[in-house]
Amino acid sequence: MASAILGGMIQQGASPEMIDVVEPSAAAREQLGHKFGLSPKPEAGEFLKQAALVIWAVKPQIFQQATAPVAPHTAQALHLSVAAGIPSSSIARWLGSERVVRSMPNTPALIGQGITGLFARPGATQADRLRVEQVIAPTGTFVWLEDEELLDAVTALSGSGPAYVFYFLEAMTAAGAQMGLAPEQAYRLAVHTFRGASALAQSSSEPPDVLRQRVTSKGGTTDAAICVMEAQQIKENFMQALHAAHRRAGELGKEFGQQ
């Protein structure tokens, strides 16, 4: 996700010389330098005092640890977090700043087709919100939320959502191969079906249940497939899976954010 955001900023015209990156991994520093022309540093330092915006693309488990060497230098900065689960109150406390925006992007951001949920603490100004929108825009679209707890739902729905799509693509590809198609043919058919159906849903004013019914003729092939899914309670089980992701997002916040 850091790569998607960095690429978008450079695409918008930000010079690599204007972007400081802190990356402890030598291999990752080399990769970022090669890909974006950056000169990443292994640790935080005085250079961060010039930062207007700090983007936190770190794992929830190490967020607090990562803030310790940064906080003394960034009291003046706007802070944007892309870490799942960690509440903005914890981030504000660790950094000593109320100018905090939380975000939950997803991996299609890598090709500019992501969607990001955003929440701003009261200390973030309207100008801060606009700055965040500018950073996020090249990665796709975004949705502002006024209730921070809803970011856990965004995490479960769209943050983890690409994995659900890939899961069904696996199943469709395997089934197609079992029916005699070459795996690459089955995969291509499955991918384009998801792409086309999503585009149709986005362009239509009709809800998904109506769109589904338009494809499902009584006694036909689609009806046969839907009947099996209904008998196996696929929809109910899938919804339970999303609720599990929702609960885990909340647990991450409690586990790593209340320290």
N, C-alpha and C positions, 0 to 999 in steps of 0.2 A: 504494500500500500504506500509506503514511503516513496518507492520508485515512481508510482503513478502520480503522486502529488508533486514530486520534484520535476518530473517530465512536464507536467502541466504548467508549473511556474516558469520553467525555461521556455516553453512554447509561447507563453504570454509575453515573453521579452525580458524576463529576469536574467541578468548575467550570472553565470556560474561563480564569478568572483564575489557576487553579492550574497551568496548562499553559503553559510557555514553548516557543516554536518559533523556531528559527534557520533562516531561508530567504533566501538571497542574491537570489533573483529577486523583483523588485517585483511583477510580475504574479501570481506564485504567492502572495506575501504578501497581496495584495488578495483573491485567491480564497479563501484560508484564513480570512481575517478575515470575509468575507461568509458563508461556509458554516458556520463553527463559532463565530463571535463571538470569535475569538482576536485577539491583537495581536502578530503575528510580528515578530521583530527581524532586521535584515539581517546581523548578525554576532554571534559569541559574546562574552561579557563576564562581569563579576563576578556577575551575576544567576544564573549557573549553579552557584554555590557552594551554593545551596539545593536543588539537584536531588537527589532520591532515586533517580530512574530516568532514564537517558538512552537514547532509542531512536534508533538509527542507520539512517535510511532514506535512504541515499545510494548512488550508483553505485559499484561496485568501483573504477573508474578514479580516483576522487577521494577515496576513503576516507581514505588516509593524510594527504592534504592537509587534509581536513576536521577531523581530530583535533588538529592542531597548536594552533589557538587555543582548543580546548575542554579539552584535557588538564590544563592548570594549574588548572582550576576544579572538576574532577569526580572527584578521587581517592576521594571518599567515596561515589560513586554506583554503583548497579548499571547495567551497560551491556548493552543488547539490540540485536543487529545483525540487520538483514534484508537485508544485502548478500550476493549470491551469490559463493561461492568464497573469500572472504577468511578465512583460518584464524584461530581464536580466539587463537592464540599471537601473531600479528601485532597483532591488536587490543589484546591485553593489553600488549604491548610499547609500542605507540604511545600508549596511555592511561595506562600506569603503574598498572594495576589488574588483579587476577586475578578480579574479580567480573564475568565476561563470559559472556553466553549468546548463542549463535548461533541464528538461526532461518531457515527457508526456507518462507515462506507461498506461496500462489498467489492469482490474481486473484478467484476466487469469494469471497474474504474480503470483497470490497466489498459483497456482499449477505448476509454472515453464513453462507456455505456453503463456506468454504475449509477447507483442511487444512494444517497447519504442522508441519514437522519441527523439533525442538529439540535442542540440545546445550549442556550447561553445563560450564564449566571447574570443576576441583576447588575453586577459590576461591569459587564461588557456593554459597551456603547453601541449605538446604531452604526457608527463608523466601523466598529469592530466586527459587527455582523456582516457588513458589506465587504470588509476585507476577507473574511472567511469565505463568503460566497464566491469571491474572485478566485480564491485558491482552489475551491472545490469544483467550480464550473467546468474546467477542462476534463474532469473525470466523469462527468455525466450531469445528472440533475440532483436536487436535494429537497428535503422537507424539514421545515422548522417545527419544533415541538415546544409547547409551553409547559409541559409536565415532564420533568426529567425521568421519572419512572418509566415512561413510555419508550425510552431508548432500549430497555430490555426487550420490549416487544419487537422493536425494529431489528434488534440483534437476532432474535429468533426467526423473524420473517424474511428480511432481505439480507441481513448480514451473513447468516448461515445459509440463506436461500440458494445460492448457486450450487452448493453441494447437493441439495435435494434434486435439482435439475440434472446434475451429472449422474446422480444415483439412478434416476429413471432412464437416462440415456444409456447407462450400462445395461439395464434390463432390456430395453428395446433393441439394443444392438445384439445382445446375446440371443434373444428370442428370434430376431431376424436371421441370424446365422443358423439357428436350429431349424428354421423353415427352409434353408437352402441358399439364402443370399450369401454373398461374400461379406465378411465382416465390415470391410470398408464401404460396401454398398449400404448395408444396414445402418451403419453409423451416419453416413451422409443423409439417408432418408430420415433418420431420427432427429438429427440436428436441424435440418431444414423444416421439419414438422414443428418443432418447438419454436423456431424463429418465426415461421409464418403464422402459427396460432397466436403467439404473443403480439405480433404486429396487428393481426386482425382484432384481437381483444382491445388493444390500445386505440384503434381507430373506430371501434364500434361504441355506440351508446347503450347497447344491450348488455345485461349482466352475464357473467360466465355460464350460469345454469341455462339461460336461454340459448346461448351460442352452442353449448353442448347438445341441447335437445335438437337443434337444427341439423346436427350431424348424425343424430341417432334415430334411425328408422326402426319402428317396431318390428322385431323378428329379423333384423339385418345383422350385418357383421359387427358394427359398432355396439349394437344392443347386446350382442352375445358377450362382448368384452366387458361392457359396463355391468352386466348382470353378475359376472364372476367377481368383479371388484366390489360390488355391493354386498354379495354373499360373504366375502372375506373382510368386509368392513374397512376397506382401504381408506376411505375418506376419514372415518373416525380415528383409525390408527395413525394416520398422517397428522391429523390435528393434535393428537396426543404427543406425537413426536415434537411438534412445534412448541407445545406447552413445556415439554422437558427442556428444550433449548432455552425457553423463557426463564424457567426456574434456575437453570445453570448460570445464566447471565446475572441474575440476582445474587446467587451464591458467590460468584467471583467478586462482586462488589463488597460483600460482607467479609469474604476471606482475605482479600488483599487491599481493600480500601479503607478499612476502619482501624488501621494501625496508628 
